[in-house]
Amino acid sequence: MEKNIEVQLGDFRTVSWFDRNEIICQRDQCVILEVDRGAEFGRVVSDVQKGCKSKKENPAGKILRVATASDLKQIEENRMKAKEAIGICLRKLNERKLDMQIVKAEYSFDGSKIIFFFTAEGRIDFRNLVKDLARVFRVRIELKQIGVRDKAKIVGGYGVCGRELCCSSYMKNFHPLSIKMSKEQGLPLNPSKISGVCGRIKCCMAYEFAVYKEYSKSLPKMGDQINTPDGKGTVVDVNILKRTVNIDLGEGRVTKVFFARNNEN
């Protein structure tokens, strides 16, 4: 087993590398962690049995133990307290007339800190709100502004494919996305077709991007003029995976041409 393994900190926070500390644990197990300012809980996301690449940089902390029944009970109690904390936070937020939406709240394992996750259009001065909440809860208060993709990951849901959202089911971190990925795969550039529930480009656009990019290298583009045995025509449709191209020869004539890959005979 590797010395460092990846752990999802808390329920909604980042995936970081932690020192395994010779603790035997499995993927998806809940573990108790030692961090700079107290004890936290998290979920192992590394495939420990197969091993993972060790990180040279310093780990974010170390694993103390696999969560016991008592630990799991405390975590669940903290989740219930966090739900109550949201209601109090909303009341204080309305009193301050701050334009922000509370998405979730989370207690640290030892109960020494509450993190409130929120969305807002711009930067929000919430210093007075933090003071209000600190007076109520008597613990450290952290307000964390998140984006729409992070909100979808935290709230969860199902995509148009009928499956649970990738970001809230198995993705460790978000990867960069661009409209180029849709173009390269020949998908219609319709926001309603290529956007996820968060309103951003679907994360699945990146899954096969490299394959589509490689396969399309030797294929003509839409609108190209090319010669065929039946004459010269205009490319009107390209099927990248089947490597077939429909060519309009004019006068209602359309022909289909297959393009073999460079390494194919």
N, C-alpha and C positions, 0 to 999 in steps of 0.2 A: 504494500500500500504506500501511497505517496505521503510525504510529510505534510504538505499543504493541500487542503481540499476546499471546494467552493461551497459556500453556505448562503442561503437567502436570509438576510437579517430581518427578524420579525416577520410580520405578515405582508408588509407592503413596501419594504425598503430594498436597498440595493443588494446585489450578489457580490460577495467579497471572498477573498482567500483567507482562510484561517488555519492556524497550526493545529494539526490533528491531535497533537499531544499524546500520541500512542493510544488514543481511544478507539476502540473497535466500533464502527458505525456503518450504516448502510444508506444508500441513496433513499431520499424521501423521509428519513427518520428525523424527528425533532430532537434538537440538541440544545444544551445550555452552554452559553459562551461567556468568556471573560473578555471584556473590552476595556478601553481606557477609563471610562467613568462608571463602571458598574457591571452588573450581570445582565445579559440579554438572552433571548431565545432565537432559534433559527431552524431552517430546514436544509438538510444536506442535498445539494443538487449535482454534485460530482458523481460519476459512476465509479465508486470507490473500488469495486472488485477488478475492473479493467484498468484502473490506474488513470491518472491524469497528469498533465504537464505541470511540474512544480514551478512556482513563480519565484524569481530571484528577489523581488522586492519584499520588504517586510510585510508579514501578514497583519490583518486588521485586529487580530486577537487570537485566542486559542480556545479550543473546545474543552470544557470542564467535564462533561458527562453526557451520555444519552439521557434524554428527559425521562424522568420517572413518572409514575402515576400521580404522585403529589405535585410534580412540576406541571404536568398537563392540566391538572385541576386549577393550579394557580394561573396558568396562561388563559384558561377559559374564563376564570373570574375576572381577569384583567380585560378580556374582550367585552364582557358585560359592562364593566365600569366605563370602558371607552365609549360605548353607545350612550350611556348617561352623560358622559362628558361632552358629547357632541351637542346635546340639547342645551346645556349650560353655555357652551361656546356660542351657539346661535343667538341666544338671548343677549349676551354681551356684545356680539357683533352688531345686532340690530340697534342696541343702545348707542353704539359708536357710529352707526350709519356708514359702515364700511362696505364697499362694493366687492364682495368676495363670496365664494361658495365653498362651504366646508364639505369635503368629499368623504373623508374617513378620519378616525382618530385611533391612536395606538399607544398603549402603555408599554414601557420597557418591562422586562421580566421582573426586575426587583421593585417596580412601582415608583422609581425615583424620577421618572420623566414621562410626560405625555407629549406625543407628536400629533399635531393637527395638520392634515394635508388639505390644501385648498387650491382652487383655481381663481384666476382674476384676469381681466383684460390687460392690465398694466401693473406697474409696481405699486404696492400698497404699504403705507406706513402703519404697521400694526403694533408699534411699541407699546402704546397705551393698552391695547387689547391684551398683550402678553402680561402686563402688570395686573390687569383685572383678573385674568385667569390664575395667575400665580397666587393672588390673595385668596382665591376660592379653593384651589386644590392643594396649595402648600407643597408643590413639587416643581421641578424644572419644567418649563413650558417651551416647546419648539413649534413654530409655525413654518411649514414647508410648502412653498408654492410649486405646483406641478403643472405640466402641460396636458393637452387633451389626450395624447397617447398614454401618458402615465395614468390619467383618470380612467381610461378604458381598461388598462391592466389591473387597476385596483378594484373597480366596480365589477368587471367581468361581463359575460354575456355570450351570445352566439352570433357567428357570422352568417352571411348569405349561403355559405356552403353547408350550414346546419351543424357545424362542429363548434366546440367551445373556442373562444378567441385564442389565437396562438399566443398573444402577449400575456394572457392571464393563465395559460395552462402549462406551457413548457419553456417558453423563451426566457433566457436568463437576462439578456439586455437587448435594447433596441439597436438595430443596425441602420445605417444611412439608406434612404430611399430617394428616388428621383423619377420624374416623368419619363426619363430616357428608358427606364426598365420596361415600361408599358409599350413604348414605341418599338423597342427592340423585339418584343414578343408579338408584335402585330395586333395588339389589343386596341379596341376603340377608346379614344381619348375622351370618354364621357365620365365626368366626375362621379356620377351615380354608379357606374360600373366598376371603377377602379379604386374607389374610396371605401375604407372600412367604417365601422360604427363611430370611430373617433373623428371622422371627417378628413383624415389624411390618407395617403396612398396605402393600400393594403400591404401588410408585411409580407404576404405570400408572393408579392411581385418579385422579391429578391431571391426566392428559392431556386428558380430555374433560369435566372437571368444569364448566368455564365454559360449554360448549355445553349440557350437561344442565341447568345452573342457569337459563340463559336460556330454553331450550325448555319448562321445566316451570313457568314463571311463571304462565301462564294456564290451567294444567291443574288439575283438582281433585285432592285428596289421597285416599289410601286411607282408607276409612271415612266420607268425606263423604256427606251426603245431598243428592241433586240431582234436579231434575225432568227428565223425558224425555217425548217424545210418547206413550210407552206407560205413563207413570205415574212416581211417585216411587220412587227406589231408592237403594241403597247402593253406593258405588264399591268394587269388589273386586279390580280389576287396572288398572294404568296402564302403557301403553307410550309412553314419552316421545318416542322418535324417530318412531314412526308416528303419534303424537298420537291414539291411540285409548284409550278407557276402557270397561271392562266394568262394567256396573251390574246388581246383583242386585235384581230387582223383587219378589222373594218368590215362594213357591209353585213354586220350580224354574225360574222365568223369568229369563233373563239376556239383556241387550241390549248391543250395542256401539255407542258413540257416537264420532264423529270430531270433534275440536276443531280448527278452523282457527286459524292464528296470526293475531295482530292485523293484520299487514301483508298477509295473504292475503285474496283476495276469496271 
